[in-house]
Amino acid sequence: MAGATVDTILARHGYEEHALIAVLQEIQRERNWLPPEDLATVARMLRVPASRVYGIASFYKAFSLVPRGRHVVQVCTGTACHVRGAPQILDRLGRDLEIQPGHTTNDMRFTLEKVRCLGCCSIAPVVRVGEHIHGRLTQVRAGSMLKKYP
Amino acid sequence: MRIVDHTQLEELAREGTRSLCPDHTRITVGTASCGSATGGREALAAVREEVATAGLAVDLRETGCIGYCQVEPVLEVLRPGEPRVLFHHADAHRARLIVRALAEGRMPTELALCWIPRNGERPEWALPRYDEVPFYSKQLKIVLRNSGVIDPDSLPEYAARGGYHALWRALTEMTPEEVADEVEKAGLRGRGGAGVPTGRKWRLCRDAPGDEKFVVCNADEGDPGAYMDRAVLEGDPHSVLEGMAIGAYSMGSSQGYIYVRDEYPLAIQKLERAIADARTAGLLGRSVFGSAFSFDVHLARGGGAFVCGEETSLLQSIEGKMGEPNQRPPFPAQRGLWGKPTNVNNVETWANVPEIVSRGSAWYAGIGTPSSKGTKVFSLVGKVQNTGLVEVPMGITLREIVFDIGGGILGGKKFKAVQTGGPSGGCIPDRFLDLPVDYEELNRTGSIMGSGGMIVMDEGTCMVDVARYFLDFLREESCGKCVPCREGIERMLEILERICNGEGREEDLPLLEELATTTKDFSLCGLGGTAPNPVLTTLQYFRDEYDAHIREHRCPAAVCKALVHYSIDYALCDDCGACIKLCPSGAIVGEAKRPTEFIDEKCIKCGACLEVCKPAAIRVQ
């Protein structure tokens, strides 16, 4: 089944090698991470070395080579957020979820990530969960924010 | 409908005017990323509901960011014959109050921020005019001319504000050479960071041999603390498309790419819509305006790599490769995307182009300083009262930006520095507050203009920690191709972490300076070449803070965890008990709600108590 989805995505991009990043983005949107078998399929169908596909997948931060939780919690660590308390928010979320940044809770509910500037610097500190951006956070509000995501 | 003559463009503009100024009430809600994050979407839904309940004839529209993010969500009401009225903090609750007042035939000025003149009306309201609001008082909007005004999804509204008229003018009245001349004479310089004269860059690409050329928009706004490009893309995407089309005409290109960072999903959505609409109207694609000129734009999404903001890395990334920089020369203008001559300009630069062509180079060159023309958009953020996007003429002083527009420091604290230029820039201390802001003046302080992030820092910001922060950022973002950048940053970071942990040594500072100089001089691209700037400027201007960390094991700003201790000032404590309840490590012990003991060994210095303590009885030293 995995191959079928990957094939659809590749077909949409005309099996063009230069669309590799876009292809991986779509696979990740579909699966929430990049499973090794999908990467192998991409390499085979585009007729490029697997190392090239892995190179791209590991170079760009947006890609995950391990499964991620249902909700990806991205703590913005841009400069404005940094000076307005992002490190404390990150620590607090890490304590609440009992994980380090870059890791996923055992129940696969949350993945905690640090992210570089979400461009909402005026309402710092900011955390994005999925598509939703939470601004002007405090430690307390960051903690209660998690309850909204089952 | 495909637009092939001026009458049709005028008709499109008239359609836009009818929607911008309808013959009944128009309400717009700012739903850019920042607006949505502060409740703009909920406000929009509330307005929709109240309007339906009251049976009002209202044109409800979404718009981009009007800049004053501090007071978001922002809502605007326009009734026929009246000026526009801007409402602040318009969350769902206040949005309902506003609509209910309108339903009673009353303008609820008590909830409003200001009114914006339209046709010379002089309302009787006890409400400041737009330019009497300190935040807007010194601004001059060219790049942000439409953001927060028009519906970014509406091509007619863009046309009503003069949109695509510059492209029409270029195609019908000017030769490609004349267009390049105009941009050169206007004195426009690259707004992405380095400030290379745009006209010169265009000419290099124009003159490069080859029949296939590319124009590229760098929308990989990576500098943390800068978000003007996001605002332009989300609020006025057509201005970038029009700028690129004009550039393509001038340089003889028929294909363009916009490279947008992955972190900006809404910008991508707005661009996709704008490109589709422009194609349908014949403003992009084959035979633009029915002329012999063809130009189409494609989107490329970044993958979350800071180095891709560097133009050679960006081009590698568009080609589907790892974003690693290449040695220049050859410059992209000579050998760029797929080996063809390529021009790369950033979002803000492109958005300036239509206005320069419409209003002429003399007008544009009349704004700014001798070396830096026009305006610059800054994102004024950090420890400042009024945060948001400000567009000001070049040459305005830092003091005017931070204190007049920004309203000074948050919580009455003391100004320490303003950080410009992102990780490539530096920290500028108070002695330079009266510096007129332009490319050269900022360079003289050891910082750079960069893309326009302006992060204000107060006495509670540790400058050693700031230097450490940027190096930590750059260590993760260095692509690793060249040794000076890869190793230099890593080693400098080791030293800074040591200093922040109170383990710094006297000999660390000269070593840091030596490493910084080597990294600066020998790195392959701009990332490494400018990486030491935050270190060098903080060392130059805030050496006393480094000394305090090293010699006294003290962090004067009380930021570096290893060097601070928390305690309670019982004289100030009002026995609310919040800290006892909240302390995650049980370091605060109390009887009922009265804290009686602070156990230093248990304290993890998370700062949770600081956040809840209203009388500020928590001491951090």
Interface residues (C-beta under 8 A of the other chain):
Chain A: E16 E17 H18 A19 L20 I21 A22 L24 Q25 G55 I56 F59 Y60 K61 A62 F63 T77 G78 T79 A80 C81 H82 V83 R84 G85 Q88 D91 R92 R95 V115 R116 C117 L118 G119 C120 C121 S122 I123 A124 V126 E131 H132 I133 H134 G135 R136 T138 Q139 V140
Chain B: S33 C34 S36 A37 T38 C69 Q70 E72 E221 G222 D223 P224 G225 A226 Y227 R230 D262 E263 Y264 P265 A300 R301 G302 G303 G304 A305 F306 S317 I318 E319 G320 K321 M322 G323 S379 L380 V381 G382 K383 T387 G388 L389 Q419 G422 G453 I455 M457 T461 V466 Y469 F470 F473 E477 C479 L582 P584 C606 G607 A608 E611 V612
